[in-house]
């Protein structure tokens, strides 16, 4: 189970994510012409890393958003489970590809560690969510999936924050990229934890309802 968002919040999350998902898919369809100039050399050298990362990252982003639809969870349980399985597989592949690319990321050890920990955290949170689901532990499953999606949403955070950081550093891409390797996902996890705390009472009642049905 995933915690649900009110309608307007869901649309904000979805509308921010949609162009990023399409941008990721453009890597696969268009190819190197879509690579950022500063990262093009690294991406071109490792197509077996960047293409799966972009493709499955887009899939995970879209399927993750769909799982936040309250009507999908409560009324179309079979579809919810199917999309959830697609999300888990896509996120696992993103984590593996992202972990590989982290070793060669632009910016040196700072970005290697930042993106590497992001990949590891994604694998752990998604794995825990899947394991809890197989045990029908709906409450813990919800919590781990919220954390997992917060990490997937780092793809959106990165592309919002990076241009701002480049401007802050007066066009210097290196320090901006080093910062975004951490800022793209660490604040997302903190926000996820605050969200889980704020919605704990409502989530508990919905978990009980799902257990009955």
C-alpha positions in Angstrom: 0.0 0.0 0.0 1.1 3.6 -0.7 0.0 6.6 1.3 -2.4 8.6 -0.8 -2.3 12.3 -1.6 -5.2 14.7 -1.9 -6.2 15.3 -5.5 -4.4 18.7 -5.9 -1.2 17.5 -4.3 -1.3 14.4 -6.5 -1.6 16.5 -9.6 1.3 18.7 -8.6 3.5 15.7 -8.0 2.4 14.2 -11.3 2.8 17.3 -13.4 6.3 17.9 -12.1 7.3 14.3 -12.8 5.7 13.9 -16.3 8.3 16.0 -18.2 11.2 14.3 -16.3 9.9 10.9 -17.3 9.6 12.0 -20.9 13.1 13.5 -20.7 14.5 10.2 -19.4 12.8 8.3 -22.2 14.3 10.7 -24.7 17.7 9.4 -23.8 16.7 6.0 -25.1 14.8 7.3 -28.2 17.0 10.2 -29.3 20.3 9.1 -27.9 23.4 11.1 -27.0 22.0 14.3 -28.5 19.9 14.6 -25.4 22.8 14.1 -22.9 23.7 17.2 -20.9 26.9 18.8 -22.2 28.9 18.4 -19.0 27.9 14.7 -18.6 27.9 13.6 -22.3 31.3 12.1 -22.3 30.6 9.9 -19.3 27.2 8.8 -20.6 28.5 8.0 -24.1 31.2 5.8 -22.6 28.7 3.7 -20.6 25.5 3.2 -22.7 24.8 0.0 -20.8 24.5 2.0 -17.6 22.8 5.2 -18.7 20.2 3.7 -21.0 18.7 1.2 -18.4 19.0 3.9 -15.8 17.0 6.4 -17.9 14.4 3.9 -19.2 13.6 2.1 -15.9 13.8 5.4 -14.0 11.0 6.8 -16.2 9.0 3.6 -15.7 9.5 3.7 -11.9 8.5 7.4 -11.8 5.3 6.9 -13.7 4.2 3.7 -11.9 5.1 5.1 -8.5 2.8 8.1 -9.1 0.0 5.9 -10.2 0.3 4.0 -6.9 -0.6 7.2 -5.0 -4.0 7.2 -6.6 -6.5 6.5 -3.8 -9.2 5.1 -6.1 -6.6 2.7 -7.6 -5.7 1.3 -4.2 -9.1 1.0 -2.8 -11.2 -0.1 -5.8 -8.7 -1.8 -8.2 -6.6 -3.9 -6.0 -5.4 -6.3 -8.7 -4.3 -3.5 -10.9 -2.6 -1.8 -7.9 -0.6 -5.0 -7.2 0.4 -5.4 -10.9 1.6 -1.8 -11.1 3.4 -2.3 -7.8 5.3 -5.3 -9.2 6.3 -3.3 -12.2 7.5 -0.5 -9.9 9.6 -2.9 -7.8 11.3 -4.4 -10.8 12.0 -1.0 -12.4 13.3 0.5 -9.2 15.6 -2.5 -8.6 17.1 -2.1 -12.1 17.4 1.7 -11.5 19.3 1.0 -8.3 21.7 -1.5 -10.0 22.3 0.8 -13.0 22.6 3.9 -10.8 25.1 2.2 -8.5 27.2 1.3 -11.4 27.1 4.8 -12.9 27.9 6.3 -9.5 31.4 5.0 -9.7 32.0 7.0 -12.8 29.9 10.1 -12.1 31.2 13.5 -12.9 32.5 15.4 -9.9 34.8 12.9 -8.1 34.4 11.1 -4.8 31.7 13.5 -3.5 29.3 12.6 -6.3 30.4 9.0 -6.4 29.4 8.6 -2.7 26.2 10.7 -3.0 24.8 8.8 -6.0 26.2 5.5 -4.7 24.3 5.9 -1.4 21.2 6.9 -3.3 21.3 3.7 -5.3 21.9 1.6 -2.2 19.1 3.3 -0.3 16.7 2.7 -3.2 17.5 -1.0 -3.3 17.1 -1.3 0.4 13.8 0.6 0.7 12.3 -1.1 -2.3 13.4 -4.5 -1.2 12.0 -3.9 2.3 8.7 -2.7 0.8 8.4 -5.8 -1.4 9.3 -8.2 1.5 6.7 -6.5 3.8 4.1 -6.9 1.0 4.8 -10.6 0.6 4.1 -11.0 4.4 0.9 -8.9 4.0 2.2 -6.3 6.5 0.4 -3.5 4.9 1.4 -0.7 7.3 5.2 -1.2 7.1 4.8 -1.9 3.3 3.2 1.6 3.0 6.0 3.2 4.9 8.8 1.6 2.9 7.2 2.4 -0.4 6.8 6.0 0.5 10.5 6.1 1.2 11.3 4.3 -2.0 9.3 6.7 -4.1 10.9 9.7 -2.3 14.2 8.4 -3.6 12.8 7.8 -7.1 11.5 11.3 -7.1 15.1 12.5 -6.7 15.1 12.5 -10.5 12.7 15.4 -10.4 14.5 17.1 -7.5 17.8 16.9 -9.3 16.5 18.6 -12.4 14.8 21.4 -10.4 17.7 22.0 -8.1 20.7 21.7 -10.5 19.9 24.8 -12.7 19.4 26.8 -9.5 22.7 25.6 -8.1 24.5 26.4 -11.3 23.1 30.0 -11.2 24.1 30.2 -7.5 27.7 29.2 -8.4 27.7 31.6 -11.3 27.8 29.0 -14.0 30.3 26.7 -12.4 28.8 23.2 -13.0 31.2 21.2 -10.8 30.3 22.4 -7.3 26.6 22.5 -8.3 26.7 18.9 -9.4 28.6 17.9 -6.2 25.8 19.4 -4.1 23.0 18.0 -6.1 24.3 14.5 -5.7 23.1 14.8 -2.1 20.4 17.5 -2.2 18.4 15.6 -4.8 17.5 12.8 -2.4 18.4 13.4 1.3 15.8 16.2 1.8 13.3 13.9 0.0 13.8 11.2 2.6 13.4 13.8 5.4 10.1 15.0 3.8 8.9 11.5 3.4 9.5 10.8 7.1 7.6 14.0 8.1 4.8 13.0 5.7 4.5 9.5 7.3 4.3 11.0 10.8 1.7 13.6 9.7 -0.5 10.9 8.0 0.0 8.1 10.6 -3.6 8.3 12.0 -5.3 8.3 8.7 -3.0 5.7 7.3 -3.8 3.4 10.3 -7.5 3.6 9.6 -7.0 2.8 5.9 -4.7 -0.1 6.7 -7.5 -1.5 8.9 -10.0 -1.0 6.1 -7.8 -2.9 3.6 -7.2 -5.7 6.0 -11.0 -6.2 6.3 -11.5 -6.1 2.6 
